[in-house]
Amino acid sequence: MVNSTELAAYLDSVGITGAVATPREDNLRHMQLFLEGSEHLEFGVRTTRTWELDEVFDLMHHRVGISPDREHFAGQDTIDSGKCVAALDRFGSVFGAAVAAGERILFATGHPAGLLPVHAALAAAARQDGATVVEVPEGQRFRQGDIRQLFGVLAWHQHGGLVHTHSPEPMQLSLELLAANGQPIPDLVVADHGWAGFAASAGIAAVGFADCNDPGLFVSEAEGQLKVAVPLDDNVCPGLYEPMIAYLLDRAGLS
């Protein structure tokens, strides 16, 4: 098992943190689009106050580790590995406590090509240690596709494949379907993108993963809605996340 220092070095070495692939211009543009309420960048987050662009920029530097240089408009940007590991520690505490209490946990991802195996590993460990992985009836229609649950993780399916989405609608639809079937809301949501943002703004305890061009979830965390937002590149090859998964499960006290 790697320690926090070793994990931080590893994350930098594979591009999960450090000089990441997400371009600086994307980060800056997404901050503005989030504030404008873009359907692709608001993630279902309902802020409780007005945010200014400079505030969001400062937040992304302090919580994610993007470059503080306001004259840096293009090229590569960064995610601080120490901030990622510290967030993983907080995530592990929340997740581990929920599992120990035998809570009902819902897992979902809008980035299936990168994060589905991460969520699936957490779901398997949660189930093994006595938590209930919330099951949502499959087949709920969404934008010429449907919502499916693979290895305990909700994702959007369309035309024979799993689709990347920032939309909060799949989470909204899933929660409505649970209610229609007489099931209570989850005790905890473990997710990313709009799945996490909508749940947190709906008042459900939630933790999630977010890239440096996903300001919505860090604003949600700053407002006390999302419990933890873990900063990382959310779309590297899935196998590269395995040491991070092991570290997270260890911090959660799970096998």
Secondary structure, DSSP 8 states (H G I E B T S, - for coil): ---HHHHHHHHHHHTSSEEEEEEHHHHHHHHHHHHTT-TTTSTT---SS---HHHHHHHHHHHT-----TT--SSEEEE-HHHHHHHHHHHHHHHHHHHHTT-EEEEE-S-HHHHHHHHHHHHHHHHHTT-EE----S-EE-SSSEEEEETTEEEEEETTEEE----SHHHHHHHHHHHHTT----SEEEEEHHHHHHHHHTT--EEEEE-TT-HHHHHHHHTTSSSEEEES-TTS-GGGGHHHHHHHHHHHT--
